[in-house]
Amino acid sequence: MNVILEERPIYDTDVPENFIQSGDFLAITRLDGLDQIIGYGTGGIAGHSVMALRFPDERGRDELYVVESQDSWYWPTAGLQRTPY
């Protein structure tokens, strides 16, 4: 796969909600072994993907959520889920 991960400083980044648009894609890599097996099979380095979507609340205002489909490996909900940003 020829992927070389270089150590770099980690900064906490607080991305303002208004910077994130509905439909934005987030690629996730967890260094847990499973994602690396997925990468070996796919040739990529991301093992999971999520998307930002806005849903209207009861007052008609858009609320930002992160949506994903997974098998409750890391979270208690299996299948489709949305998590408030």
PDB file with SEQRES, HELIX, SHEET and CRYST1 records, atoms N, CA, C and O in Angstrom:
SEQRES   1 A   85  MET ASN VAL ILE LEU GLU GLU ARG PRO ILE TYR ASP THR          
SEQRES   2 A   85  ASP VAL PRO GLU ASN PHE ILE GLN SER GLY ASP PHE LEU          
SEQRES   3 A   85  ALA ILE THR ARG LEU ASP GLY LEU ASP GLN ILE ILE GLY          
SEQRES   4 A   85  TYR GLY THR GLY GLY ILE ALA GLY HIS SER VAL MET ALA          
SEQRES   5 A   85  LEU ARG PHE PRO ASP GLU ARG GLY ARG ASP GLU LEU TYR          
SEQRES   6 A   85  VAL VAL GLU SER GLN ASP SER TRP TYR TRP PRO THR ALA          
SEQRES   7 A   85  GLY LEU GLN ARG THR PRO TYR                                  
HELIX    1 AA1 GLU A   17  PHE A   19  5                                   3    
HELIX    2 AA2 LEU A   34  THR A   42  1                                   9    
SHEET    1 AA1 4 PHE A  25  ILE A  28  0                                        
SHEET    2 AA1 4 HIS A  48  PRO A  56 -1                                        
SHEET    3 AA1 4 ASP A  62  ASP A  71 -1                                        
SHEET    4 AA1 4 ALA A  78  PRO A  84 -1                                        
CRYST1    1.000    1.000    1.000  90.00  90.00  90.00 P 1           1          
ATOM      1  N   MET A   1       0.822  -1.193   0.000  1.00  0.00           N  
ATOM      2  CA  MET A   1       0.000   0.000   0.000  1.00  0.00           C  
ATOM      3  C   MET A   1       0.864   1.253   0.000  1.00  0.00           C  
ATOM      4  O   MET A   1       0.421   2.310  -0.450  1.00  0.00           O  
ATOM      5  N   ASN A   2       2.088   1.147   0.499  1.00  0.00           N  
ATOM      6  CA  ASN A   2       3.040   2.263   0.490  1.00  0.00           C  
ATOM      7  C   ASN A   2       2.514   3.518   1.175  1.00  0.00           C  
ATOM      8  O   ASN A   2       2.797   4.630   0.727  1.00  0.00           O  
ATOM      9  N   VAL A   3       1.759   3.357   2.244  1.00  0.00           N  
ATOM     10  CA  VAL A   3       1.276   4.498   3.020  1.00  0.00           C  
ATOM     11  C   VAL A   3       2.233   4.698   4.177  1.00  0.00           C  
ATOM     12  O   VAL A   3       2.474   3.786   4.968  1.00  0.00           O  
ATOM     13  N   ILE A   4       2.774   5.900   4.267  1.00  0.00           N  
ATOM     14  CA  ILE A   4       3.676   6.231   5.359  1.00  0.00           C  
ATOM     15  C   ILE A   4       3.004   7.313   6.199  1.00  0.00           C  
ATOM     16  O   ILE A   4       2.796   8.435   5.736  1.00  0.00           O  
ATOM     17  N   LEU A   5       2.671   6.966   7.426  1.00  0.00           N  
ATOM     18  CA  LEU A   5       2.056   7.928   8.332  1.00  0.00           C  
ATOM     19  C   LEU A   5       3.151   8.621   9.119  1.00  0.00           C  
ATOM     20  O   LEU A   5       3.931   7.971   9.815  1.00  0.00           O  
ATOM     21  N   GLU A   6       3.208   9.930   9.008  1.00  0.00           N  
ATOM     22  CA  GLU A   6       4.220  10.699   9.706  1.00  0.00           C  
ATOM     23  C   GLU A   6       3.607  11.317  10.956  1.00  0.00           C  
ATOM     24  O   GLU A   6       2.490  11.834  10.929  1.00  0.00           O  
ATOM     25  N   GLU A   7       4.364  11.253  12.055  1.00  0.00           N  
ATOM     26  CA  GLU A   7       3.885  11.861  13.282  1.00  0.00           C  
ATOM     27  C   GLU A   7       3.837  13.376  13.106  1.00  0.00           C  
ATOM     28  O   GLU A   7       4.742  13.979  12.530  1.00  0.00           O  
ATOM     29  N   ARG A   8       2.785  13.963  13.604  1.00  0.00           N  
ATOM     30  CA  ARG A   8       2.631  15.413  13.521  1.00  0.00           C  
ATOM     31  C   ARG A   8       1.914  15.901  14.765  1.00  0.00           C  
ATOM     32  O   ARG A   8       1.263  15.114  15.451  1.00  0.00           O  
ATOM     33  N   PRO A   9       2.024  17.180  15.065  1.00  0.00           N  
ATOM     34  CA  PRO A   9       1.346  17.698  16.259  1.00  0.00           C  
ATOM     35  C   PRO A   9      -0.174  17.605  16.098  1.00  0.00           C  
ATOM     36  O   PRO A   9      -0.702  17.716  14.991  1.00  0.00           O  
ATOM     37  N   ILE A  10      -0.844  17.405  17.191  1.00  0.00           N  
ATOM     38  CA  ILE A  10      -2.299  17.326  17.193  1.00  0.00           C  
ATOM     39  C   ILE A  10      -2.849  18.610  17.806  1.00  0.00           C  
ATOM     40  O   ILE A  10      -2.464  19.002  18.908  1.00  0.00           O  
ATOM     41  N   TYR A  11      -3.738  19.245  17.091  1.00  0.00           N  
ATOM     42  CA  TYR A  11      -4.363  20.470  17.565  1.00  0.00           C  
ATOM     43  C   TYR A  11      -5.857  20.238  17.692  1.00  0.00           C  
ATOM     44  O   TYR A  11      -6.470  19.633  16.812  1.00  0.00           O  
ATOM     45  N   ASP A  12      -6.443  20.710  18.770  1.00  0.00           N  
ATOM     46  CA  ASP A  12      -7.896  20.700  18.870  1.00  0.00           C  
ATOM     47  C   ASP A  12      -8.422  21.798  17.958  1.00  0.00           C  
ATOM     48  O   ASP A  12      -8.012  22.954  18.058  1.00  0.00           O  
ATOM     49  N   THR A  13      -9.316  21.430  17.087  1.00  0.00           N  
ATOM     50  CA  THR A  13      -9.885  22.384  16.148  1.00  0.00           C  
ATOM     51  C   THR A  13     -11.388  22.398  16.328  1.00  0.00           C  
ATOM     52  O   THR A  13     -12.045  21.361  16.237  1.00  0.00           O  
ATOM     53  N   ASP A  14     -11.916  23.551  16.580  1.00  0.00           N  
ATOM     54  CA  ASP A  14     -13.354  23.707  16.742  1.00  0.00           C  
ATOM     55  C   ASP A  14     -13.897  24.326  15.455  1.00  0.00           C  
ATOM     56  O   ASP A  14     -13.811  25.539  15.265  1.00  0.00           O  
ATOM     57  N   VAL A  15     -14.450  23.506  14.580  1.00  0.00           N  
ATOM     58  CA  VAL A  15     -14.961  23.987  13.304  1.00  0.00           C  
ATOM     59  C   VAL A  15     -16.358  24.571  13.528  1.00  0.00           C  
ATOM     60  O   VAL A  15     -17.257  23.861  13.978  1.00  0.00           O  
ATOM     61  N   PRO A  16     -16.547  25.843  13.222  1.00  0.00           N  
ATOM     62  CA  PRO A  16     -17.876  26.440  13.404  1.00  0.00           C  
ATOM     63  C   PRO A  16     -18.917  25.727  12.532  1.00  0.00           C  
ATOM     64  O   PRO A  16     -18.648  25.358  11.389  1.00  0.00           O  
ATOM     65  N   GLU A  17     -20.088  25.548  13.095  1.00  0.00           N  
ATOM     66  CA  GLU A  17     -21.153  24.821  12.400  1.00  0.00           C  
ATOM     67  C   GLU A  17     -21.488  25.451  11.048  1.00  0.00           C  
ATOM     68  O   GLU A  17     -21.815  24.739  10.099  1.00  0.00           O  
ATOM     69  N   ASN A  18     -21.409  26.772  10.954  1.00  0.00           N  
ATOM     70  CA  ASN A  18     -21.785  27.424   9.689  1.00  0.00           C  
ATOM     71  C   ASN A  18     -20.745  27.207   8.587  1.00  0.00           C  
ATOM     72  O   ASN A  18     -21.001  27.570   7.440  1.00  0.00           O  
ATOM     73  N   PHE A  19     -19.578  26.625   8.897  1.00  0.00           N  
ATOM     74  CA  PHE A  19     -18.584  26.283   7.885  1.00  0.00           C  
ATOM     75  C   PHE A  19     -18.915  24.954   7.212  1.00  0.00           C  
ATOM     76  O   PHE A  19     -18.397  24.657   6.136  1.00  0.00           O  
ATOM     77  N   ILE A  20     -19.770  24.161   7.835  1.00  0.00           N  
ATOM     78  CA  ILE A  20     -20.070  22.820   7.344  1.00  0.00           C  
ATOM     79  C   ILE A  20     -21.368  22.868   6.556  1.00  0.00           C  
ATOM     80  O   ILE A  20     -22.391  23.342   7.051  1.00  0.00           O  
ATOM     81  N   GLN A  21     -21.316  22.375   5.328  1.00  0.00           N  
ATOM     82  CA  GLN A  21     -22.485  22.383   4.456  1.00  0.00           C  
ATOM     83  C   GLN A  21     -23.142  21.006   4.434  1.00  0.00           C  
ATOM     84  O   GLN A  21     -22.478  19.991   4.643  1.00  0.00           O  
ATOM     85  N   SER A  22     -24.433  20.977   4.184  1.00  0.00           N  
ATOM     86  CA  SER A  22     -25.145  19.716   4.045  1.00  0.00           C  
ATOM     87  C   SER A  22     -24.568  18.957   2.856  1.00  0.00           C  
ATOM     88  O   SER A  22     -24.490  19.487   1.747  1.00  0.00           O  
ATOM     89  N   GLY A  23     -24.165  17.713   3.096  1.00  0.00           N  
ATOM     90  CA  GLY A  23     -23.561  16.894   2.054  1.00  0.00           C  
ATOM     91  C   GLY A  23     -22.052  16.804   2.150  1.00  0.00           C  
ATOM     92  O   GLY A  23     -21.440  16.047   1.396  1.00  0.00           O  
ATOM     93  N   ASP A  24     -21.424  17.557   3.059  1.00  0.00           N  
ATOM     94  CA  ASP A  24     -19.968  17.449   3.231  1.00  0.00           C  
ATOM     95  C   ASP A  24     -19.608  16.041   3.687  1.00  0.00           C  
ATOM     96  O   ASP A  24     -20.300  15.450   4.516  1.00  0.00           O  
ATOM     97  N   PHE A  25     -18.530  15.516   3.142  1.00  0.00           N  
ATOM     98  CA  PHE A  25     -18.071  14.148   3.381  1.00  0.00           C  
ATOM     99  C   PHE A  25     -16.888  14.169   4.335  1.00  0.00           C  
ATOM    100  O   PHE A  25     -15.993  15.004   4.202  1.00  0.00           O  
ATOM    101  N   LEU A  26     -16.882  13.259   5.290  1.00  0.00           N  
ATOM    102  CA  LEU A  26     -15.759  13.115   6.214  1.00  0.00           C  
ATOM    103  C   LEU A  26     -15.238  11.688   6.120  1.00  0.00           C  
ATOM    104  O   LEU A  26     -15.993  10.734   6.307  1.00  0.00           O  
ATOM    105  N   ALA A  27     -13.950  11.542   5.832  1.00  0.00           N  
ATOM    106  CA  ALA A  27     -13.314  10.229   5.774  1.00  0.00           C  
ATOM    107  C   ALA A  27     -12.600   9.994   7.099  1.00  0.00           C  
ATOM    108  O   ALA A  27     -11.903  10.876   7.600  1.00  0.00           O  
ATOM    109  N   ILE A  28     -12.774   8.811   7.661  1.00  0.00           N  
ATOM    110  CA  ILE A  28     -12.261   8.505   8.987  1.00  0.00           C  
ATOM    111  C   ILE A  28     -11.319   7.306   8.907  1.00  0.00           C  
ATOM    112  O   ILE A  28     -11.609   6.306   8.251  1.00  0.00           O  
ATOM    113  N   THR A  29     -10.194   7.433   9.586  1.00  0.00           N  
ATOM    114  CA  THR A  29      -9.269   6.315   9.733  1.00  0.00           C  
ATOM    115  C   THR A  29      -8.998   6.124  11.215  1.00  0.00           C  
ATOM    116  O   THR A  29      -8.502   7.028  11.887  1.00  0.00           O  
ATOM    117  N   ARG A  30      -9.320   4.959  11.711  1.00  0.00           N  
ATOM    118  CA  ARG A  30      -8.986   4.607  13.092  1.00  0.00           C  
ATOM    119  C   ARG A  30      -7.807   3.639  13.030  1.00  0.00           C  
ATOM    120  O   ARG A  30      -7.816   2.695  12.240  1.00  0.00           O  
ATOM    121  N   LEU A  31      -6.819   3.868  13.842  1.00  0.00           N  
ATOM    122  CA  LEU A  31      -5.640   3.002  13.838  1.00  0.00           C  
ATOM    123  C   LEU A  31      -5.899   1.821  14.770  1.00  0.00           C  
ATOM    124  O   LEU A  31      -5.222   1.643  15.783  1.00  0.00           O  
ATOM    125  N   ASP A  32      -6.892   1.026  14.401  1.00  0.00           N  
ATOM    126  CA  ASP A  32      -7.318  -0.093  15.243  1.00  0.00           C  
ATOM    127  C   ASP A  32      -7.057  -1.455  14.606  1.00  0.00           C  
ATOM    128  O   ASP A  32      -7.340  -2.488  15.213  1.00  0.00           O  
ATOM    129  N   GLY A  33      -6.522  -1.464  13.395  1.00  0.00           N  
ATOM    130  CA  GLY A  33      -6.280  -2.717  12.693  1.00  0.00           C  
ATOM    131  C   GLY A  33      -7.351  -3.016  11.657  1.00  0.00           C  
ATOM    132  O   GLY A  33      -7.031  -3.437  10.545  1.00  0.00           O  
ATOM    133  N   LEU A  34      -8.619  -2.807  12.001  1.00  0.00           N  
ATOM    134  CA  LEU A  34      -9.708  -3.087  11.071  1.00  0.00           C  
ATOM    135  C   LEU A  34      -9.652  -2.153   9.863  1.00  0.00           C  
ATOM    136  O   LEU A  34      -9.777  -2.599   8.723  1.00  0.00           O  
ATOM    137  N   ASP A  35      -9.468  -0.869  10.113  1.00  0.00           N  
ATOM    138  CA  ASP A  35      -9.404   0.079   8.999  1.00  0.00           C  
ATOM    139  C   ASP A  35      -8.215  -0.205   8.086  1.00  0.00           C  
ATOM    140  O   ASP A  35      -8.289   0.023   6.879  1.00  0.00           O  
ATOM    141  N   GLN A  36      -7.131  -0.697   8.655  1.00  0.00           N  
ATOM    142  CA  GLN A  36      -5.970  -1.010   7.836  1.00  0.00           C  
ATOM    143  C   GLN A  36      -6.242  -2.226   6.944  1.00  0.00           C  
ATOM    144  O   GLN A  36      -5.750  -2.287   5.817  1.00  0.00           O  
ATOM    145  N   ILE A  37      -7.014  -3.183   7.435  1.00  0.00           N  
ATOM    146  CA  ILE A  37      -7.414  -4.325   6.603  1.00  0.00           C  
ATOM    147  C   ILE A  37      -8.319  -3.851   5.468  1.00  0.00           C  
ATOM    148  O   ILE A  37      -8.182  -4.296   4.329  1.00  0.00           O  
ATOM    149  N   ILE A  38      -9.240  -2.952   5.783  1.00  0.00           N  
ATOM    150  CA  ILE A  38     -10.113  -2.377   4.752  1.00  0.00           C  
ATOM    151  C   ILE A  38      -9.263  -1.651   3.714  1.00  0.00           C  
ATOM    152  O   ILE A  38      -9.490  -1.796   2.513  1.00  0.00           O  
ATOM    153  N   GLY A  39      -8.289  -0.872   4.171  1.00  0.00           N  
ATOM    154  CA  GLY A  39      -7.398  -0.163   3.253  1.00  0.00           C  
ATOM    155  C   GLY A  39      -6.610  -1.096   2.370  1.00  0.00           C  
ATOM    156  O   GLY A  39      -6.405  -0.811   1.190  1.00  0.00           O  
ATOM    157  N   TYR A  40      -6.164  -2.206   2.922  1.00  0.00           N  
ATOM    158  CA  TYR A  40      -5.424  -3.186   2.131  1.00  0.00           C  
ATOM    159  C   TYR A  40      -6.297  -3.738   1.003  1.00  0.00           C  
ATOM    160  O   TYR A  40      -5.831  -3.925  -0.121  1.00  0.00           O  
ATOM    161  N   GLY A  41      -7.561  -3.993   1.317  1.00  0.00           N  
ATOM    162  CA  GLY A  41      -8.466  -4.547   0.313  1.00  0.00           C  
ATOM    163  C   GLY A  41      -8.935  -3.531  -0.708  1.00  0.00           C  
ATOM    164  O   GLY A  41      -9.184  -3.882  -1.861  1.00  0.00           O  
ATOM    165  N   THR A  42      -9.061  -2.263  -0.298  1.00  0.00           N  
ATOM    166  CA  THR A  42      -9.597  -1.244  -1.197  1.00  0.00           C  
ATOM    167  C   THR A  42      -8.524  -0.377  -1.846  1.00  0.00           C  
ATOM    168  O   THR A  42      -8.773   0.276  -2.860  1.00  0.00           O  
ATOM    169  N   GLY A  43      -7.336  -0.374  -1.260  1.00  0.00           N  
ATOM    170  CA  GLY A  43      -6.281   0.497  -1.768  1.00  0.00           C  
ATOM    171  C   GLY A  43      -6.367   1.911  -1.238  1.00  0.00           C  
ATOM    172  O   GLY A  43      -5.586   2.771  -1.646  1.00  0.00           O  
ATOM    173  N   GLY A  44      -7.303   2.170  -0.332  1.00  0.00           N  
ATOM    174  CA  GLY A  44      -7.451   3.504   0.253  1.00  0.00           C  
ATOM    175  C   GLY A  44      -6.900   3.540   1.668  1.00  0.00           C  
ATOM    176  O   GLY A  44      -6.334   2.559   2.151  1.00  0.00           O  
ATOM    177  N   ILE A  45      -7.071   4.682   2.329  1.00  0.00           N  
ATOM    178  CA  ILE A  45      -6.614   4.775   3.712  1.00  0.00           C  
ATOM    179  C   ILE A  45      -7.757   5.071   4.678  1.00  0.00           C  
ATOM    180  O   ILE A  45      -7.536   5.097   5.889  1.00  0.00           O  
ATOM    181  N   ALA A  46      -8.965   5.293   4.179  1.00  0.00           N  
ATOM    182  CA  ALA A  46     -10.118   5.545   5.048  1.00  0.00           C  
ATOM    183  C   ALA A  46     -10.876   4.244   5.260  1.00  0.00           C  
ATOM    184  O   ALA A  46     -11.108   3.489   4.316  1.00  0.00           O  
ATOM    185  N   GLY A  47     -11.254   3.991   6.492  1.00  0.00           N  
ATOM    186  CA  GLY A  47     -11.999   2.781   6.798  1.00  0.00           C  
ATOM    187  C   GLY A  47     -13.469   3.040   7.063  1.00  0.00           C  
ATOM    188  O   GLY A  47     -14.263   2.104   7.152  1.00  0.00           O  
ATOM    189  N   HIS A  48     -13.836   4.318   7.190  1.00  0.00           N  
ATOM    190  CA  HIS A  48     -15.227   4.649   7.494  1.00  0.00           C  
ATOM    191  C   HIS A  48     -15.502   6.023   6.914  1.00  0.00           C  
ATOM    192  O   HIS A  48     -14.600   6.855   6.818  1.00  0.00           O  
ATOM    193  N   SER A  49     -16.732   6.259   6.531  1.00  0.00           N  
ATOM    194  CA  SER A  49     -17.105   7.570   6.014  1.00  0.00           C  
ATOM    195  C   SER A  49     -18.438   7.992   6.607  1.00  0.00           C  
ATOM    196  O   SER A  49     -19.319   7.171   6.862  1.00  0.00           O  
ATOM    197  N   VAL A  50     -18.558   9.281   6.816  1.00  0.00           N  
ATOM    198  CA  VAL A  50     -19.801   9.870   7.325  1.00  0.00           C  
ATOM    199  C   VAL A  50     -20.087  11.113   6.494  1.00  0.00           C  
ATOM    200  O   VAL A  50     -19.239  11.575   5.731  1.00  0.00           O  
ATOM    201  N   MET A  51     -21.293  11.647   6.654  1.00  0.00           N  
ATOM    202  CA  MET A  51     -21.683  12.831   5.908  1.00  0.00           C  
ATOM    203  C   MET A  51     -22.421  13.792   6.832  1.00  0.00           C  
ATOM    204  O   MET A  51     -23.155  13.372   7.726  1.00  0.00           O  
ATOM    205  N   ALA A  52     -22.219  15.073   6.607  1.00  0.00           N  
ATOM    206  CA  ALA A  52     -22.958  16.107   7.326  1.00  0.00           C  
ATOM    207  C   ALA A  52     -24.252  16.378   6.569  1.00  0.00           C  
ATOM    208  O   ALA A  52     -24.239  16.588   5.356  1.00  0.00           O  
ATOM    209  N   LEU A  53     -25.364  16.371   7.288  1.00  0.00           N  
ATOM    210  CA  LEU A  53     -26.666  16.695   6.686  1.00  0.00           C  
ATOM    211  C   LEU A  53     -27.434  17.608   7.622  1.00  0.00           C  
ATOM    212  O   LEU A  53     -27.332  17.504   8.844  1.00  0.00           O  
ATOM    213  N   ARG A  54     -28.190  18.486   7.036  1.00  0.00           N  
ATOM    214  CA  ARG A  54     -29.028  19.395   7.824  1.00  0.00           C  
ATOM    215  C   ARG A  54     -30.485  18.931   7.716  1.00  0.00           C  
ATOM    216  O   ARG A  54     -30.991  18.653   6.628  1.00  0.00           O  
ATOM    217  N   PHE A  55     -31.133  18.858   8.861  1.00  0.00           N  
ATOM    218  CA  PHE A  55     -32.540  18.488   8.944  1.00  0.00           C  
ATOM    219  C   PHE A  55     -33.291  19.628   9.609  1.00  0.00           C  
ATOM    220  O   PHE A  55     -32.774  20.220  10.556  1.00  0.00           O  
ATOM    221  N   PRO A  56     -34.512  19.963   9.142  1.00  0.00           N  
ATOM    222  CA  PRO A  56     -35.267  21.030   9.790  1.00  0.00           C  
ATOM    223  C   PRO A  56     -35.779  20.576  11.160  1.00  0.00           C  
ATOM    224  O   PRO A  56     -36.220  19.439  11.327  1.00  0.00           O  
ATOM    225  N   ASP A  57     -35.713  21.484  12.132  1.00  0.00           N  
ATOM    226  CA  ASP A  57     -36.278  21.194  13.444  1.00  0.00           C  
ATOM    227  C   ASP A  57     -37.761  21.571  13.447  1.00  0.00           C  
ATOM    228  O   ASP A  57     -38.319  21.917  12.406  1.00  0.00           O  
ATOM    229  N   GLU A  58     -38.391  21.504  14.615  1.00  0.00           N  
ATOM    230  CA  GLU A  58     -39.836  21.778  14.693  1.00  0.00           C  
ATOM    231  C   GLU A  58     -40.183  23.222  14.366  1.00  0.00           C  
ATOM    232  O   GLU A  58     -41.341  23.522  14.078  1.00  0.00           O  
ATOM    233  N   ARG A  59     -39.199  24.128  14.403  1.00  0.00           N  
ATOM    234  CA  ARG A  59     -39.439  25.529  14.049  1.00  0.00           C  
ATOM    235  C   ARG A  59     -39.015  25.850  12.621  1.00  0.00           C  
ATOM    236  O   ARG A  59     -39.089  26.997  12.180  1.00  0.00           O  
ATOM    237  N   GLY A  60     -38.561  24.797  11.888  1.00  0.00           N  
ATOM    238  CA  GLY A  60     -38.171  24.997  10.494  1.00  0.00           C  
ATOM    239  C   GLY A  60     -36.727  25.421  10.305  1.00  0.00           C  
ATOM    240  O   GLY A  60     -36.302  25.660   9.174  1.00  0.00           O  
ATOM    241  N   ARG A  61     -35.957  25.520  11.391  1.00  0.00           N  
ATOM    242  CA  ARG A  61     -34.540  25.881  11.270  1.00  0.00           C  
ATOM    243  C   ARG A  61     -33.725  24.626  11.003  1.00  0.00           C  
ATOM    244  O   ARG A  61     -34.023  23.553  11.528  1.00  0.00           O  
ATOM    245  N   ASP A  62     -32.699  24.772  10.185  1.00  0.00           N  
ATOM    246  CA  ASP A  62     -31.842  23.628   9.875  1.00  0.00           C  
ATOM    247  C   ASP A  62     -30.916  23.320  11.047  1.00  0.00           C  
ATOM    248  O   ASP A  62     -30.253  24.212  11.576  1.00  0.00           O  
ATOM    249  N   GLU A  63     -30.874  22.048  11.448  1.00  0.00           N  
ATOM    250  CA  GLU A  63     -29.938  21.578  12.465  1.00  0.00           C  
ATOM    251  C   GLU A  63     -28.958  20.627  11.799  1.00  0.00           C  
ATOM    252  O   GLU A  63     -29.341  19.812  10.960  1.00  0.00           O  
ATOM    253  N   LEU A  64     -27.687  20.738  12.180  1.00  0.00           N  
ATOM    254  CA  LEU A  64     -26.633  19.943  11.565  1.00  0.00           C  
ATOM    255  C   LEU A  64     -26.454  18.620  12.299  1.00  0.00           C  
ATOM    256  O   LEU A  64     -26.365  18.578  13.526  1.00  0.00           O  
ATOM    257  N   TYR A  65     -26.402  17.543  11.523  1.00  0.00           N  
ATOM    258  CA  TYR A  65     -26.174  16.200  12.046  1.00  0.00           C  
ATOM    259  C   TYR A  65     -25.059  15.538  11.247  1.00  0.00           C  
ATOM    260  O   TYR A  65     -24.789  15.911  10.105  1.00  0.00           O  
ATOM    261  N   VAL A  66     -24.421  14.555  11.862  1.00  0.00           N  
ATOM    262  CA  VAL A  66     -23.488  13.672  11.172  1.00  0.00           C  
ATOM    263  C   VAL A  66     -24.217  12.342  11.014  1.00  0.00           C  
ATOM    264  O   VAL A  66     -24.659  11.753  12.001  1.00  0.00           O  
ATOM    265  N   VAL A  67     -24.346  11.864   9.766  1.00  0.00           N  
ATOM    266  CA  VAL A  67     -25.093  10.638   9.496  1.00  0.00           C  
ATOM    267  C   VAL A  67     -24.135   9.550   9.022  1.00  0.00           C  
ATOM    268  O   VAL A  67     -23.130   9.820   8.365  1.00  0.00           O  
ATOM    269  N   GLU A  68     -24.479   8.307   9.378  1.00  0.00           N  
ATOM    270  CA  GLU A  68     -23.634   7.178   8.995  1.00  0.00           C  
ATOM    271  C   GLU A  68     -24.438   5.893   9.069  1.00  0.00           C  
ATOM    272  O   GLU A  68     -25.513   5.838   9.664  1.00  0.00           O  
ATOM    273  N   SER A  69     -23.893   4.879   8.456  1.00  0.00           N  
ATOM    274  CA  SER A  69     -24.430   3.536   8.539  1.00  0.00           C  
ATOM    275  C   SER A  69     -23.311   2.650   9.052  1.00  0.00           C  
ATOM    276  O   SER A  69     -22.214   2.639   8.493  1.00  0.00           O  
ATOM    277  N   GLN A  70     -23.585   1.910  10.111  1.00  0.00           N  
ATOM    278  CA  GLN A  70     -22.554   1.039  10.667  1.00  0.00           C  
ATOM    279  C   GLN A  70     -23.209  -0.077  11.471  1.00  0.00           C  
ATOM    280  O   GLN A  70     -24.430  -0.115  11.624  1.00  0.00           O  
ATOM    281  N   ASP A  71     -22.398  -0.964  11.969  1.00  0.00           N  
ATOM    282  CA  ASP A  71     -22.917  -2.175  12.595  1.00  0.00           C  
ATOM    283  C   ASP A  71     -22.687  -2.191  14.104  1.00  0.00           C  
ATOM    284  O   ASP A  71     -22.401  -3.246  14.670  1.00  0.00           O  
ATOM    285  N   SER A  72     -22.807  -1.059  14.752  1.00  0.00           N  
ATOM    286  CA  SER A  72     -22.670  -0.892  16.203  1.00  0.00           C  
ATOM    287  C   SER A  72     -21.339  -1.408  16.731  1.00  0.00           C  
ATOM    288  O   SER A  72     -21.259  -1.924  17.846  1.00  0.00           O  
ATOM    289  N   TRP A  73     -20.306  -1.264  15.927  1.00  0.00           N  
ATOM    290  CA  TRP A  73     -18.976  -1.662  16.375  1.00  0.00           C  
ATOM    291  C   TRP A  73     -18.463  -0.681  17.421  1.00  0.00           C  
ATOM    292  O   TRP A  73     -17.940  -1.091  18.458  1.00  0.00           O  
ATOM    293  N   TYR A  74     -18.613   0.616  17.151  1.00  0.00           N  
ATOM    294  CA  TYR A  74     -18.145   1.651  18.071  1.00  0.00           C  
ATOM    295  C   TYR A  74     -19.281   2.351  18.806  1.00  0.00           C  
ATOM    296  O   TYR A  74     -19.065   2.948  19.860  1.00  0.00           O  
ATOM    297  N   TRP A  75     -20.478   2.282  18.261  1.00  0.00           N  
ATOM    298  CA  TRP A  75     -21.614   2.997  18.830  1.00  0.00           C  
ATOM    299  C   TRP A  75     -22.727   2.002  19.148  1.00  0.00           C  
ATOM    300  O   TRP A  75     -22.762   0.920  18.563  1.00  0.00           O  
ATOM    301  N   PRO A  76     -23.630   2.340  20.054  1.00  0.00           N  
ATOM    302  CA  PRO A  76     -24.677   1.383  20.433  1.00  0.00           C  
ATOM    303  C   PRO A  76     -25.773   1.180  19.390  1.00  0.00           C  
ATOM    304  O   PRO A  76     -26.562   0.241  19.503  1.00  0.00           O  
ATOM    305  N   THR A  77     -25.835   2.040  18.380  1.00  0.00           N  
ATOM    306  CA  THR A  77     -26.890   1.960  17.385  1.00  0.00           C  
ATOM    307  C   THR A  77     -26.380   1.268  16.128  1.00  0.00           C  
ATOM    308  O   THR A  77     -25.401   1.713  15.529  1.00  0.00           O  
ATOM    309  N   ALA A  78     -27.037   0.182  15.724  1.00  0.00           N  
ATOM    310  CA  ALA A  78     -26.673  -0.484  14.477  1.00  0.00           C  
ATOM    311  C   ALA A  78     -27.545   0.061  13.355  1.00  0.00           C  
ATOM    312  O   ALA A  78     -28.693   0.444  13.581  1.00  0.00           O  
ATOM    313  N   GLY A  79     -26.999   0.093  12.149  1.00  0.00           N  
ATOM    314  CA  GLY A  79     -27.754   0.571  10.996  1.00  0.00           C  
ATOM    315  C   GLY A  79     -27.529   2.061  10.790  1.00  0.00           C  
ATOM    316  O   GLY A  79     -26.442   2.576  11.051  1.00  0.00           O  
ATOM    317  N   LEU A  80     -28.563   2.749  10.319  1.00  0.00           N  
ATOM    318  CA  LEU A  80     -28.464   4.177  10.061  1.00  0.00           C  
ATOM    319  C   LEU A  80     -28.609   4.945  11.364  1.00  0.00           C  
ATOM    320  O   LEU A  80     -29.450   4.618  12.201  1.00  0.00           O  
ATOM    321  N   GLN A  81     -27.786   5.963  11.525  1.00  0.00           N  
ATOM    322  CA  GLN A  81     -27.921   6.818  12.706  1.00  0.00           C  
ATOM    323  C   GLN A  81     -27.526   8.233  12.344  1.00  0.00           C  
ATOM    324  O   GLN A  81     -26.755   8.469  11.414  1.00  0.00           O  
ATOM    325  N   ARG A  82     -28.069   9.159  13.094  1.00  0.00           N  
ATOM    326  CA  ARG A  82     -27.654  10.559  12.951  1.00  0.00           C  
ATOM    327  C   ARG A  82     -27.321  11.077  14.350  1.00  0.00           C  
ATOM    328  O   ARG A  82     -28.014  10.797  15.328  1.00  0.00           O  
ATOM    329  N   THR A  83     -26.239  11.837  14.401  1.00  0.00           N  
ATOM    330  CA  THR A  83     -25.744  12.357  15.664  1.00  0.00           C  
ATOM    331  C   THR A  83     -25.677  13.869  15.552  1.00  0.00           C  
ATOM    332  O   THR A  83     -25.093  14.379  14.596  1.00  0.00           O  
ATOM    333  N   PRO A  84     -26.257  14.611  16.499  1.00  0.00           N  
ATOM    334  CA  PRO A  84     -26.174  16.074  16.420  1.00  0.00           C  
ATOM    335  C   PRO A  84     -24.724  16.542  16.406  1.00  0.00           C  
ATOM    336  O   PRO A  84     -23.882  16.015  17.133  1.00  0.00           O  
ATOM    337  N   TYR A  85     -24.447  17.531  15.573  1.00  0.00           N  
ATOM    338  CA  TYR A  85     -23.100  18.093  15.515  1.00  0.00           C  
ATOM    339  C   TYR A  85     -22.808  18.812  16.816  1.00  0.00           C  
ATOM    340  O   TYR A  85     -21.721  19.365  16.985  1.00  0.00           O  
TER     341      TYR A  85                                                      
END                                                                             
